Amino acid sequence: MTSFLRRHYLLSTAVSLQLVALLIGLIIFYTCRIQGGLPPLTFSEIVWWGTIGILRLAFFGIAIPLTAIVIAAMLILIMCSASWKKVRFLSPLAFVIWGAYWVFVAHIICSPPPD
């Protein structure tokens, strides 16, 4: 029963952190539209760039090496957490890292190119 509760806790933590990162990414894209970092976008384009666009850039775009590093760090943290009972907090930390990466990629897409 405890492993079920642990998996449920880990899954709910991962989903909630991803939803918070998604919301922050959507806010970044909306303010980017106001500040002029991207060409003016409609609401549906903001939602697309906040969800599918970030995934596309992370897994099929120029951010592939950084995505591989973040996923490797996440796997190391999750494996350490699964192995040692004293460091169980590392699994949620892995998903915090993914959420921070999601917000970082949203900011990179939104930032205007350097002059």
DSSP file (Angstrom, degrees, kcal/mol; ACC not computed):
  #  RESIDUE AA STRUCTURE BP1 BP2  ACC     N-H-->O    O-->H-N    N-H-->O    O-->H-N    TCO  KAPPA ALPHA  PHI   PSI    X-CA   Y-CA   Z-CA
    1    1 A M     >        0   0    0      0, 0.0     4,-2.1     0, 0.0     5,-0.2   0.000 360.0 360.0 360.0 -35.0    0.0    0.0    0.0
    2    2 A T  H  >  +     0   0    0      1,-0.2     4,-2.4     2,-0.2     5,-0.2   0.871 360.0  53.0 -69.0 -34.6    2.8    2.4    0.7
    3    3 A S  H  > S+     0   0    0      2,-0.2     4,-2.5     1,-0.2    -1,-0.2   0.878 108.5  51.5 -67.2 -34.2    4.3    2.0   -2.7
    4    4 A F  H  > S+     0   0    0      2,-0.2     4,-2.5     1,-0.2    -2,-0.2   0.930 111.3  46.7 -64.6 -44.5    0.9    2.8   -4.2
    5    5 A L  H  X S+     0   0    0     -4,-2.1     4,-2.6     2,-0.2    -2,-0.2   0.880 112.0  51.3 -64.8 -37.4    0.7    6.0   -2.1
    6    6 A R  H  X S+     0   0    0     -4,-2.4     4,-2.7     2,-0.2    -2,-0.2   0.924 111.4  46.6 -65.9 -43.6    4.2    6.9   -3.1
    7    7 A R  H  X S+     0   0    0     -4,-2.5     4,-2.8     2,-0.2     5,-0.2   0.902 112.9  50.0 -64.7 -39.5    3.5    6.5   -6.8
    8    8 A H  H  X S+     0   0    0     -4,-2.5     4,-2.6     2,-0.2     5,-0.2   0.916 112.0  47.8 -64.0 -42.6    0.3    8.5   -6.4
    9    9 A Y  H  X S+     0   0    0     -4,-2.6     4,-2.2     2,-0.2    -2,-0.2   0.915 113.7  47.3 -62.8 -43.9    2.2   11.3   -4.6
   10   10 A L  H  X S+     0   0    0     -4,-2.7     4,-2.5     2,-0.2    -2,-0.2   0.908 113.5  47.6 -66.3 -42.0    4.9   11.3   -7.2
   11   11 A L  H  X S+     0   0    0     -4,-2.8     4,-2.6     2,-0.2     5,-0.2   0.917 113.0  47.5 -65.4 -43.9    2.4   11.3  -10.1
   12   12 A S  H  X S+     0   0    0     -4,-2.6     4,-2.2    -5,-0.2    -1,-0.2   0.870 112.7  50.3 -67.3 -34.8    0.3   14.1   -8.6
   13   13 A T  H  X S+     0   0    0     -4,-2.2     4,-2.5    -5,-0.2     5,-0.2   0.930 111.8  47.7 -65.6 -45.0    3.5   16.1   -7.9
   14   14 A A  H  X S+     0   0    0     -4,-2.5     4,-2.2     1,-0.2    -2,-0.2   0.925 114.5  45.3 -62.7 -45.4    4.7   15.7  -11.5
   15   15 A V  H  X S+     0   0    0     -4,-2.6     4,-2.3     2,-0.2    -1,-0.2   0.919 114.3  47.9 -66.7 -43.0    1.3   16.7  -13.0
   16   16 A S  H  X S+     0   0    0     -4,-2.2     4,-2.1    -5,-0.2    -1,-0.2   0.908 112.6  48.5 -67.2 -39.9    0.8   19.7  -10.7
   17   17 A L  H  X S+     0   0    0     -4,-2.5     4,-2.4     2,-0.2    -1,-0.2   0.889 111.8  50.0 -66.1 -37.7    4.4   21.0  -11.3
   18   18 A Q  H  X S+     0   0    0     -4,-2.2     4,-2.6    -5,-0.2    -2,-0.2   0.897 110.0  50.4 -67.0 -39.0    3.9   20.5  -15.1
   19   19 A L  H  X S+     0   0    0     -4,-2.3     4,-2.3     2,-0.2    -2,-0.2   0.888 111.1  48.7 -66.3 -37.6    0.6   22.4  -15.0
   20   20 A V  H  X S+     0   0    0     -4,-2.1     4,-2.5     2,-0.2    -2,-0.2   0.927 112.8  47.9 -65.8 -43.9    2.2   25.3  -13.1
   21   21 A A  H  X S+     0   0    0     -4,-2.4     4,-2.5     1,-0.2    -2,-0.2   0.893 111.3  51.3 -62.7 -39.6    5.1   25.4  -15.5
   22   22 A L  H  X S+     0   0    0     -4,-2.6     4,-2.3     2,-0.2    -2,-0.2   0.915 110.4  48.5 -63.1 -43.4    2.6   25.4  -18.4
   23   23 A L  H  X S+     0   0    0     -4,-2.3     4,-2.2     2,-0.2    -2,-0.2   0.912 111.8  48.6 -63.6 -43.0    0.7   28.2  -16.9
   24   24 A I  H  X S+     0   0    0     -4,-2.5     4,-2.4     1,-0.2    -2,-0.2   0.905 110.9  51.6 -63.8 -40.4    3.9   30.2  -16.3
   25   25 A G  H  X S+     0   0    0     -4,-2.5     4,-2.3     2,-0.2    -2,-0.2   0.894 109.1  49.7 -62.3 -40.2    4.9   29.5  -20.0
   26   26 A L  H  X S+     0   0    0     -4,-2.3     4,-2.3     2,-0.2    -1,-0.2   0.890 110.5  50.2 -65.7 -38.4    1.5   30.7  -21.2
   27   27 A I  H  X S+     0   0    0     -4,-2.2     4,-2.6     2,-0.2     5,-0.3   0.900 109.3  52.0 -65.4 -39.8    1.9   33.9  -19.2
   28   28 A I  H  X S+     0   0    0     -4,-2.4     4,-2.1     1,-0.2    -2,-0.2   0.928 111.3  46.7 -61.4 -44.5    5.4   34.4  -20.6
   29   29 A F  H  X S+     0   0    0     -4,-2.3     4,-1.7     2,-0.2    -2,-0.2   0.874 111.8  51.0 -66.9 -36.1    4.0   34.1  -24.1
   30   30 A Y  H  X S+     0   0    0     -4,-2.3     4,-1.4     2,-0.2    -2,-0.2   0.937 113.7  43.3 -67.3 -44.9    1.1   36.4  -23.4
   31   31 A T  H  X S+     0   0    0     -4,-2.6     4,-2.7     1,-0.2    -2,-0.2   0.822 109.7  58.4 -69.7 -29.1    3.4   39.1  -22.0
   32   32 A C  H  X>S+     0   0    0     -4,-2.1     5,-1.8    -5,-0.3     4,-1.5   0.882 103.6  52.6 -64.4 -37.2    5.8   38.5  -24.8
   33   33 A R  H  <5S+     0   0    0     -4,-1.7    -1,-0.2     2,-0.2    -2,-0.2   0.880 112.1  45.4 -64.3 -38.2    3.0   39.4  -27.2
   34   34 A I  H  <5S+     0   0    0     -4,-1.4    -2,-0.2     1,-0.2    -1,-0.2   0.904 115.5  45.5 -72.3 -41.4    2.4   42.6  -25.4
   35   35 A Q  H  <5S-     0   0    0     -4,-2.7    -2,-0.2    -5,-0.1    -1,-0.2   0.632 112.5-116.2 -81.1 -14.1    6.1   43.6  -25.2
   36   36 A G  T  <5S+     0   0    0     -4,-1.5    -3,-0.2    -5,-0.2    -4,-0.1   0.686  72.9 131.5  91.9  19.0    6.8   42.7  -28.8
   37   37 A G  S   <S+     0   0    0     -5,-1.8    -4,-0.2    -6,-0.2    -5,-0.1   0.873  79.5  27.2 -69.6 -36.4    9.3   39.8  -28.4
   38   38 A L  S    S-     0   0    0     -6,-0.7     3,-0.1    -9,-0.1    -2,-0.1  -0.796 103.3 -88.1-115.0 160.9    7.3   37.8  -30.9
   39   39 A P  S    S-     0   0    0      0, 0.0    -1,-0.1     0, 0.0    -2,-0.1  -0.338  70.8 -71.2 -59.7 155.7    5.0   38.9  -33.7
   40   40 A P        -     0   0    0      0, 0.0     2,-0.3     0, 0.0    -6,-0.0  -0.269  61.0-161.7 -54.9 128.8    1.5   39.5  -32.5
   41   41 A L        -     0   0    0    -12,-0.1     2,-0.1    -3,-0.1    -3,-0.0  -0.855  13.8-127.3-114.7 147.7   -0.1   36.1  -31.7
   42   42 A T     >  -     0   0    0     -2,-0.3     4,-2.1     1,-0.1     5,-0.2  -0.371  37.9-100.1 -79.7 171.6   -3.7   35.1  -31.4
   43   43 A F  H  > S+     0   0    0      1,-0.2     4,-2.3     2,-0.2     5,-0.2   0.892 123.9  52.0 -62.3 -39.4   -4.8   33.3  -28.3
   44   44 A S  H  > S+     0   0    0      1,-0.2     4,-2.2     2,-0.2    -1,-0.2   0.867 109.2  50.3 -67.3 -34.3   -4.8   29.9  -30.1
   45   45 A E  H  > S+     0   0    0      2,-0.2     4,-2.8     1,-0.2    -1,-0.2   0.875 108.9  52.3 -69.4 -36.0   -1.2   30.5  -31.3
   46   46 A I  H  X S+     0   0    0     -4,-2.1     4,-2.1     2,-0.2    -2,-0.2   0.923 111.1  47.0 -62.8 -43.7   -0.2   31.4  -27.7
   47   47 A V  H  X S+     0   0    0     -4,-2.3     4,-1.0     2,-0.2     5,-0.3   0.899 112.4  50.2 -65.1 -40.0   -1.7   28.1  -26.5
   48   48 A W  H ><>S+     0   0    0     -4,-2.2     5,-2.9     1,-0.2     3,-0.7   0.948 113.6  43.9 -63.9 -48.0    0.1   26.2  -29.3
   49   49 A W  I 3<>S+     0   0    0     -4,-2.8     5,-0.7     1,-0.2    -1,-0.2   0.821 111.8  55.2 -66.8 -29.9    3.5   27.8  -28.6
   50   50 A G  I 3<5S+     0   0    0     -4,-2.1    -1,-0.2    -5,-0.2    -2,-0.2   0.685 127.0  14.4 -75.7 -17.3    3.0   27.3  -24.8
   51   51 A T  I <X5S+     0   0    0     -4,-1.0     4,-1.7    -3,-0.7    -3,-0.2   0.669 136.9  21.8-118.6 -76.4    2.3   23.5  -25.3
   52   52 A I  I  >5S+     0   0    0     -4,-0.5     4,-2.8    -5,-0.3    -3,-0.2   0.868 120.3  57.4 -68.7 -38.4    3.2   21.9  -28.6
   53   53 A G  I  ><S+     0   0    0     -5,-2.9     4,-2.3     1,-0.2    -1,-0.2   0.893 107.0  47.6 -62.8 -41.0    5.7   24.5  -29.6
   54   54 A I  H  ><S+     0   0    0     -5,-0.7     4,-2.6    -6,-0.3    -1,-0.2   0.926 113.9  47.4 -66.8 -43.3    7.9   24.1  -26.5
   55   55 A L  H  X S+     0   0    0     -4,-1.7     4,-2.5     2,-0.2     5,-0.4   0.906 111.8  50.8 -63.1 -40.7    7.8   20.3  -26.9
   56   56 A R  H  X S+     0   0    0     -4,-2.8     4,-2.3     1,-0.2     5,-0.5   0.921 113.4  44.3 -64.0 -43.1    8.7   20.6  -30.5
   57   57 A L  H  X S+     0   0    0     -4,-2.3     6,-1.2     3,-0.2     4,-0.9   0.895 115.3  48.9 -67.7 -38.5   11.6   22.9  -29.9
   58   58 A A  H  < S+     0   0    0     -4,-2.6     9,-0.3    -5,-0.2    -2,-0.2   0.881 125.3  25.1 -70.1 -38.1   12.8   20.8  -26.9
   59   59 A F  H  < S+     0   0    0     -4,-2.5    -2,-0.2    -5,-0.2    -3,-0.2   0.689 138.4  21.3-103.9 -20.0   12.7   17.4  -28.7
   60   60 A F  H  < S+     0   0    0     -4,-2.3    -3,-0.2    -5,-0.4    -2,-0.1   0.404 113.2  65.7-126.6   0.1   13.1   18.2  -32.4
   61   61 A G  S >< S-     0   0    0     -4,-0.9     3,-1.0    -5,-0.5    -4,-0.1  -0.051 105.3 -64.4-107.2-153.1   14.7   21.7  -32.4
   62   62 A I  T 3  S+     0   0    0      1,-0.2     4,-0.2     2,-0.1    -4,-0.1   0.556 119.4  71.4 -77.9  -6.6   18.0   23.3  -31.4
   63   63 A A  T 3>  +     0   0    0     -6,-1.2     4,-2.5     1,-0.2    -1,-0.2   0.235  62.8 109.3 -92.9  14.8   17.4   22.5  -27.7
   64   64 A I  H <> S+     0   0    0     -3,-1.0     4,-2.4     1,-0.2    -1,-0.2   0.911  76.8  48.8 -59.9 -45.8   18.0   18.7  -28.1
   65   65 A P  H  > S+     0   0    0      0, 0.0     4,-1.9     0, 0.0    -1,-0.2   0.926 114.5  45.3 -62.9 -41.5   21.4   18.7  -26.3
   66   66 A L  H  > S+     0   0    0     -4,-0.2     4,-2.3     1,-0.2    -2,-0.2   0.874 111.7  52.8 -67.9 -36.3   20.1   20.6  -23.3
   67   67 A T  H  X S+     0   0    0     -4,-2.5     4,-2.6    -9,-0.3    -1,-0.2   0.900 107.9  51.5 -63.6 -40.6   16.9   18.5  -23.2
   68   68 A A  H  X S+     0   0    0     -4,-2.4     4,-2.3     2,-0.2    -2,-0.2   0.889 110.2  49.1 -63.6 -39.1   19.1   15.4  -23.1
   69   69 A I  H  X S+     0   0    0     -4,-1.9     4,-2.4     2,-0.2    -2,-0.2   0.917 112.1  47.9 -66.1 -43.1   21.1   16.8  -20.2
   70   70 A V  H  X S+     0   0    0     -4,-2.3     4,-2.4     2,-0.2    -2,-0.2   0.915 113.1  47.7 -65.0 -42.9   17.9   17.7  -18.3
   71   71 A I  H  X S+     0   0    0     -4,-2.6     4,-2.6     2,-0.2    -1,-0.2   0.893 111.4  51.0 -65.8 -39.0   16.4   14.3  -18.9
   72   72 A A  H  X S+     0   0    0     -4,-2.3     4,-2.3     2,-0.2    -2,-0.2   0.914 111.0  48.4 -63.7 -41.9   19.6   12.6  -17.8
   73   73 A A  H  X S+     0   0    0     -4,-2.4     4,-2.3     2,-0.2    -2,-0.2   0.902 111.5  50.4 -63.9 -40.4   19.7   14.7  -14.6
   74   74 A M  H  X S+     0   0    0     -4,-2.4     4,-2.6     2,-0.2    -2,-0.2   0.929 110.2  49.1 -62.8 -44.7   16.1   13.8  -13.9
   75   75 A L  H  X S+     0   0    0     -4,-2.6     4,-2.6     1,-0.2     5,-0.2   0.897 110.6  50.8 -62.6 -40.5   16.7   10.1  -14.4
   76   76 A I  H  X S+     0   0    0     -4,-2.3     4,-2.4     2,-0.2    -1,-0.2   0.931 112.3  46.6 -62.8 -44.6   19.7   10.2  -12.0
   77   77 A L  H  X S+     0   0    0     -4,-2.3     4,-2.1     2,-0.2    -2,-0.2   0.907 114.1  47.3 -64.9 -41.1   17.6   12.0   -9.4
   78   78 A I  H  X S+     0   0    0     -4,-2.6     4,-2.0     2,-0.2    -2,-0.2   0.900 113.1  48.4 -68.0 -39.8   14.7    9.5   -9.8
   79   79 A M  H  X S+     0   0    0     -4,-2.6     4,-1.6     2,-0.2    -2,-0.2   0.901 112.0  49.0 -67.4 -40.1   17.0    6.5   -9.7
   80   80 A C  H  X S+     0   0    0     -4,-2.4     4,-2.5    -5,-0.2     7,-0.2   0.904 111.6  50.2 -64.4 -39.7   18.8    7.8   -6.6
   81   81 A S  H  < S+     0   0    0     -4,-2.1    -2,-0.2     1,-0.2    -1,-0.2   0.863 110.7  49.0 -66.5 -35.5   15.5    8.5   -4.9
   82   82 A A  H  < S+     0   0    0     -4,-2.0    -1,-0.2     1,-0.1    -2,-0.2   0.804 115.8  44.2 -73.3 -27.8   14.3    5.0   -5.7
   83   83 A S  H  < S+     0   0    0     -4,-1.6     2,-0.5     1,-0.2    -2,-0.2   0.896 113.2  45.4 -83.9 -42.8   17.5    3.4   -4.4
   84   84 A W    ><  -     0   0    0     -4,-2.5     3,-0.8    -5,-0.2    -1,-0.2  -0.894  61.3-156.6-113.2 128.6   18.0    5.3   -1.1
   85   85 A K  G >  S+     0   0    0     -2,-0.5     3,-0.9     1,-0.2    -1,-0.1   0.762  90.4  64.1 -72.8 -24.8   15.3    6.0    1.4
   86   86 A K  G 3  S+     0   0    0      1,-0.3    -1,-0.2     2,-0.1     3,-0.2   0.684 103.7  47.3 -74.7 -16.0   17.0    9.0    2.9
   87   87 A V  G X   +     0   0    0     -3,-0.8     3,-1.6    -7,-0.2    -1,-0.3  -0.198  64.9 131.9-118.3  42.1   16.8   11.0   -0.3
   88   88 A R  T X   +     0   0    0     -3,-0.9     3,-1.0     1,-0.3    -1,-0.2   0.712  63.3  73.0 -64.6 -20.1   13.2   10.4   -1.3
   89   89 A F  T 3> S+     0   0    0      1,-0.2     4,-1.3    -3,-0.2    -1,-0.3   0.593  77.8  78.8 -71.9  -8.8   12.9   14.2   -1.9
   90   90 A L  H <> S+     0   0    0     -3,-1.6     4,-1.7     1,-0.2    -1,-0.2   0.800  82.6  62.1 -73.4 -27.4   14.9   13.9   -5.1
   91   91 A S  H <> S+     0   0    0     -3,-1.0     4,-1.3    -4,-0.2     3,-0.3   0.958 107.0  42.3 -64.9 -49.9   12.1   12.5   -7.2
   92   92 A P  H  > S+     0   0    0      0, 0.0     4,-1.7     0, 0.0    -1,-0.2   0.866 111.0  58.5 -62.7 -31.6    9.9   15.7   -6.8
   93   93 A L  H  X S+     0   0    0     -4,-1.3     4,-2.1     1,-0.2    -2,-0.2   0.854  99.5  57.9 -64.0 -33.4   13.1   17.7   -7.3
   94   94 A A  H  X S+     0   0    0     -4,-1.7     4,-1.7    -3,-0.3    -1,-0.2   0.899 107.7  46.2 -61.9 -40.1   13.5   16.0  -10.7
   95   95 A F  H  X S+     0   0    0     -4,-1.3     4,-2.2     2,-0.2    -1,-0.2   0.791 107.7  56.7 -75.7 -26.3   10.1   17.3  -11.8
   96   96 A V  H  X S+     0   0    0     -4,-1.7     4,-2.5     2,-0.2    -2,-0.2   0.897 106.3  51.4 -65.1 -40.2   10.9   20.8  -10.4
   97   97 A I  H  X S+     0   0    0     -4,-2.1     4,-2.3     2,-0.2    -2,-0.2   0.910 109.5  49.3 -62.6 -42.1   14.0   20.8  -12.7
   98   98 A W  H  X S+     0   0    0     -4,-1.7     4,-2.4     2,-0.2    -2,-0.2   0.911 110.9  50.0 -64.0 -41.2   11.8   19.8  -15.7
   99   99 A G  H  X S+     0   0    0     -4,-2.2     4,-2.1     2,-0.2    -2,-0.2   0.902 110.8  49.0 -63.3 -40.8    9.3   22.6  -14.8
  100  100 A A  H  X S+     0   0    0     -4,-2.5     4,-2.3     1,-0.2    -1,-0.2   0.886 111.0  50.7 -65.4 -37.9   12.1   25.1  -14.6
  101  101 A Y  H  X S+     0   0    0     -4,-2.3     4,-2.7     2,-0.2    -2,-0.2   0.895 107.5  53.6 -65.1 -39.5   13.4   23.9  -17.9
  102  102 A W  H  X S+     0   0    0     -4,-2.4     4,-2.0     2,-0.2    -2,-0.2   0.926 111.3  45.0 -59.7 -45.8   10.0   24.3  -19.4
  103  103 A V  H  X S+     0   0    0     -4,-2.1     4,-2.2     2,-0.2    -1,-0.2   0.885 111.8  53.9 -66.3 -38.7    9.8   27.9  -18.3
  104  104 A F  H  X S+     0   0    0     -4,-2.3     4,-2.3     2,-0.2    -2,-0.2   0.917 108.7  47.6 -61.7 -44.8   13.4   28.5  -19.5
  105  105 A V  H  X S+     0   0    0     -4,-2.7     4,-2.4     2,-0.2    -1,-0.2   0.889 110.4  52.7 -65.8 -38.1   12.5   27.3  -23.0
  106  106 A A  H  X S+     0   0    0     -4,-2.0     4,-1.9    -5,-0.2    -1,-0.2   0.905 110.7  47.8 -61.9 -40.5    9.4   29.4  -23.0
  107  107 A H  H  X S+     0   0    0     -4,-2.2     4,-2.2     2,-0.2    -2,-0.2   0.886 109.9  52.3 -68.1 -38.1   11.6   32.4  -22.1
  108  108 A I  H  < S+     0   0    0     -4,-2.3    -2,-0.2     1,-0.2    -1,-0.2   0.909 110.7  47.5 -63.7 -42.0   14.1   31.6  -24.8
  109  109 A I  H  < S+     0   0    0     -4,-2.4    -1,-0.2     1,-0.2    -2,-0.2   0.898 116.3  45.1 -64.1 -39.0   11.4   31.4  -27.5
  110  110 A C  H  < S+     0   0    0     -4,-1.9    -2,-0.2    -5,-0.2    -1,-0.2   0.789  89.5  98.1 -78.2 -28.8    9.9   34.7  -26.3
  111  111 A S  S  < S-     0   0    0     -4,-2.2   -79,-0.0    -5,-0.1    -4,-0.0  -0.348  79.2-115.8 -67.7 138.8   13.2   36.7  -26.0
  112  112 A P        -     0   0    0      0, 0.0    -1,-0.1     0, 0.0   -74,-0.1  -0.359  37.3 -94.9 -70.5 152.9   13.9   38.9  -28.9
  113  113 A P        -     0   0    0      0, 0.0     2,-0.0     0, 0.0     0, 0.0  -0.341  47.8 -98.5 -66.4 149.0   17.1   38.1  -31.0
  114  114 A P              0   0    0      0, 0.0    -3,-0.0     0, 0.0     0, 0.0  -0.316 360.0 360.0 -67.6 151.4   20.2   40.1  -30.0
  115  115 A D              0   0    0     -3,-0.1     0, 0.0    -2,-0.0     0, 0.0   0.470 360.0 360.0 -80.4 360.0   21.1   43.1  -32.0
